[in-house]
């Protein structure tokens, strides 16, 4: 069931100053219980390691997810299924601003969605979401991500499970306004060795460039005079240690 999504990630800020950028990359949609099996020569282009998700201490990604859910009273069960949208490790490096997990009961019905967020300071935070029938969910902001926004307000997300199209959106809401919106949009491609090579050549060192782009645009915003908000200490969540 693995698939590749060449996509465009867009960030739009409207307050306290207007600023927008677009970044092209590609994401993987996988079953973490059955990650893609690549030819040996291509394995440096895509690795999916448990150490990169949740607390990084579980033996598998699935085990880390189950521990996170169990700490919140949610049981996935042995027959539950998971679909995961993420960046893979490329030549040993990965930075995942967000990984999304769509969790289903044994009968295929939706159980919940988990949005796992990483910041550039090495922190990780998971949001347990219960989307409505239109794939929309709201949650309070609990994690320091951008140095130009404090940890307040909330998120309004639209997270439909990807099919032929990938179309996610996240709005930050503060004081009745939406000062920041992120979108991820793309089209599905079969996860064949040929397609992986094509995307890797088009987007070399893709995970390094994602991390670099975030820092570069942060520097540009700082030079425009945006004040940096103090970063509060973040206590690891239960199930994320």
C-alpha positions as CSV (number, residue, x, y, z in Angstrom):
1,X,0.0,0.0,0.0
2,X,3.0,2.3,0.1
3,X,2.8,5.4,-2.1
4,X,4.8,8.5,-2.8
5,X,3.4,12.0,-3.0
6,X,5.4,14.7,-4.7
7,X,3.9,17.8,-3.1
8,X,4.0,21.5,-2.4
9,X,4.1,22.7,1.2
10,X,2.9,26.3,1.6
11,X,3.3,28.5,4.7
12,X,1.3,31.8,4.8
13,X,1.6,34.4,7.6
14,X,-0.8,37.3,7.8
15,X,0.2,38.7,11.2
16,X,2.1,40.5,12.6
17,X,3.6,40.8,9.1
18,X,2.7,39.2,5.8
19,X,5.0,36.5,4.5
20,X,4.6,33.4,2.4
21,X,6.8,30.6,1.0
22,X,6.4,27.4,-1.0
23,X,8.6,24.4,-0.8
24,X,8.5,21.3,-3.1
25,X,9.4,17.9,-1.8
26,X,7.9,14.4,-1.6
27,X,6.3,12.4,1.2
28,X,5.7,8.7,1.9
29,X,2.4,7.1,2.8
30,X,3.1,3.8,4.4
31,X,1.8,1.1,6.7
32,X,4.3,1.3,9.5
33,X,3.8,-2.5,10.1
34,X,4.8,-3.1,6.5
35,X,7.3,-0.5,5.3
36,X,8.4,-0.6,1.7
37,X,11.1,-3.2,0.8
38,X,13.5,-1.5,-1.5
39,X,16.4,-2.9,-3.5
40,X,19.6,-2.8,-1.4
41,X,21.1,0.0,-3.5
42,X,18.1,2.3,-2.9
43,X,17.8,1.8,0.9
44,X,19.8,4.9,1.8
45,X,17.1,6.9,0.1
46,X,14.3,5.7,2.4
47,X,14.5,4.4,6.0
48,X,11.7,4.4,8.5
49,X,13.2,4.2,12.1
50,X,11.3,4.0,15.4
51,X,13.9,6.3,16.9
52,X,12.5,9.1,14.7
53,X,9.0,9.0,16.2
54,X,7.3,9.5,19.5
55,X,9.9,9.0,22.3
56,X,12.3,7.2,20.0
57,X,12.6,4.4,22.6
58,X,10.0,1.9,21.3
59,X,11.1,-1.1,19.3
60,X,8.9,-0.2,16.3
61,X,6.9,2.8,15.1
62,X,3.7,0.9,15.7
63,X,4.7,0.2,19.3
64,X,5.5,3.9,19.9
65,X,2.1,4.9,18.5
66,X,0.3,2.3,20.6
67,X,2.1,3.5,23.8
68,X,1.1,7.1,23.0
69,X,-2.5,6.1,22.4
70,X,-2.7,3.9,25.5
71,X,-1.5,6.8,27.7
72,X,-4.6,8.6,26.5
73,X,-7.1,5.7,27.0
74,X,-7.2,4.7,23.4
75,X,-6.6,1.1,22.4
76,X,-5.7,0.4,18.8
77,X,-5.8,-3.4,19.3
78,X,-3.9,-6.0,17.5
79,X,-6.3,-5.9,14.5
80,X,-6.3,-2.1,14.1
81,X,-4.6,-0.6,11.1
82,X,-2.5,2.5,10.7
83,X,-1.6,4.7,7.7
84,X,1.3,7.0,8.1
85,X,2.3,10.1,6.1
86,X,5.9,11.1,6.7
87,X,9.4,11.9,5.5
88,X,11.8,9.0,5.3
89,X,15.5,9.1,6.4
90,X,17.5,10.0,3.3
91,X,21.2,9.2,3.6
92,X,20.9,8.9,7.3
93,X,19.1,12.2,8.0
94,X,15.5,13.1,8.6
95,X,13.5,16.1,9.9
96,X,9.8,15.7,10.1
97,X,7.9,18.9,10.9
98,X,4.7,16.8,11.0
99,X,3.9,13.1,10.7
100,X,0.2,12.1,10.5
101,X,-1.2,8.7,11.5
102,X,-4.7,7.7,10.5
103,X,-5.8,4.9,12.9
104,X,-8.6,2.5,12.1
105,X,-10.4,-0.2,14.0
106,X,-10.4,-3.8,12.8
107,X,-13.6,-3.2,10.8
108,X,-11.9,-0.3,8.9
109,X,-13.9,2.5,10.7
110,X,-11.9,5.6,11.8
111,X,-10.6,5.5,15.3
112,X,-8.5,8.6,15.6
113,X,-5.8,10.7,14.0
114,X,-2.5,11.5,15.6
115,X,-0.4,14.5,14.4
116,X,3.2,14.2,15.6
117,X,5.0,17.6,15.4
118,X,8.8,18.2,15.6
119,X,10.4,21.5,16.0
120,X,13.9,22.6,15.1
121,X,15.0,22.6,18.7
122,X,14.7,18.8,19.0
123,X,11.3,18.7,20.7
124,X,8.4,16.4,19.8
125,X,4.7,16.6,20.6
126,X,1.7,14.5,19.7
127,X,-1.8,15.7,19.2
128,X,-4.6,13.1,19.5
129,X,-7.4,14.2,17.2
130,X,-11.0,13.1,16.6
131,X,-11.9,14.5,13.2
132,X,-15.6,15.0,12.3
133,X,-17.3,13.7,9.2
134,X,-15.6,16.3,7.1
135,X,-12.1,15.3,8.3
136,X,-11.8,18.5,10.4
137,X,-10.5,18.7,13.9
138,X,-9.6,21.4,16.5
139,X,-7.1,21.3,19.3
140,X,-5.3,23.8,21.5
141,X,-1.8,24.7,20.7
142,X,0.5,23.1,23.3
143,X,3.9,23.1,21.7
144,X,6.5,25.8,20.7
145,X,7.1,25.5,16.9
146,X,7.7,28.9,15.4
147,X,9.9,31.3,17.4
148,X,7.6,34.1,16.3
149,X,4.4,32.8,18.0
150,X,3.8,32.1,21.6
151,X,2.3,28.8,22.8
152,X,-1.3,29.9,22.9
153,X,-4.4,29.8,20.7
154,X,-5.4,26.7,18.8
155,X,-5.3,24.8,15.6
156,X,-8.0,24.0,13.1
157,X,-7.0,21.2,10.9
158,X,-8.4,19.4,7.9
159,X,-6.7,16.0,7.5
160,X,-8.4,13.7,5.0
161,X,-6.6,10.4,4.6
162,X,-4.7,10.7,1.3
163,X,-6.0,8.9,-1.8
164,X,-5.4,10.0,-5.3
165,X,-4.8,13.5,-3.9
166,X,-3.0,14.7,-0.8
167,X,-4.7,17.8,0.6
168,X,-4.0,18.8,4.2
169,X,-4.4,22.2,5.9
170,X,-3.6,23.5,9.3
171,X,-4.7,27.0,10.6
172,X,-3.4,28.6,13.7
173,X,-6.1,30.6,15.4
174,X,-5.4,33.4,17.9
175,X,-7.8,36.0,19.2
176,X,-10.4,35.2,16.6
177,X,-7.9,35.5,13.7
178,X,-5.8,33.1,11.6
179,X,-2.3,34.5,11.5
180,X,-0.8,31.4,10.0
181,X,-1.8,28.7,7.6
182,X,0.1,25.7,6.3
183,X,-1.0,23.4,3.5
184,X,0.3,20.3,1.9
185,X,-0.9,19.3,-1.5
186,X,0.2,16.7,-4.1
187,X,-0.7,13.7,-6.2
188,X,-0.2,10.0,-5.6
189,X,2.5,8.0,-7.3
190,X,3.2,4.3,-7.1
191,X,6.2,3.7,-4.7
192,X,8.3,2.0,-7.3
193,X,12.1,2.0,-7.4
194,X,12.0,4.0,-10.6
195,X,9.7,6.7,-9.1
196,X,11.8,6.9,-6.0
197,X,14.9,7.5,-8.0
198,X,13.1,10.1,-10.1
199,X,12.0,12.0,-7.1
200,X,15.3,11.7,-5.3
201,X,17.0,13.2,-8.3
202,X,14.5,16.0,-8.5
203,X,14.7,16.7,-4.8
204,X,18.2,15.7,-3.7
205,X,18.7,15.6,0.1
206,X,15.1,16.4,0.5
207,X,15.0,16.1,4.3
208,X,18.1,18.3,4.8
209,X,16.5,21.0,2.6
210,X,13.2,21.0,4.6
211,X,15.2,21.7,7.8
212,X,17.3,24.3,6.0
213,X,14.3,26.0,4.5
214,X,12.6,26.4,7.8
215,X,15.7,28.0,9.3
216,X,16.4,30.2,6.3
217,X,12.9,31.7,6.4
218,X,13.1,32.1,10.1
219,X,16.2,34.2,9.6
220,X,14.4,36.3,7.0
221,X,11.5,37.0,9.3
222,X,13.9,37.9,12.1
223,X,15.7,40.4,9.8
224,X,12.3,41.9,9.1
225,X,12.0,42.8,12.7
226,X,9.7,40.1,14.0
227,X,10.2,39.7,17.8
228,X,11.3,36.2,19.0
229,X,8.9,34.8,21.6
230,X,10.5,33.1,24.6
231,X,10.6,29.4,24.3
232,X,9.0,27.8,27.4
233,X,10.4,24.5,28.7
234,X,8.6,21.6,27.2
235,X,7.9,18.6,29.5
236,X,7.8,15.4,27.5
237,X,4.3,14.0,27.2
238,X,3.3,10.7,28.7
239,X,3.9,8.2,25.9
240,X,6.5,10.4,24.2
241,X,9.5,9.6,26.5
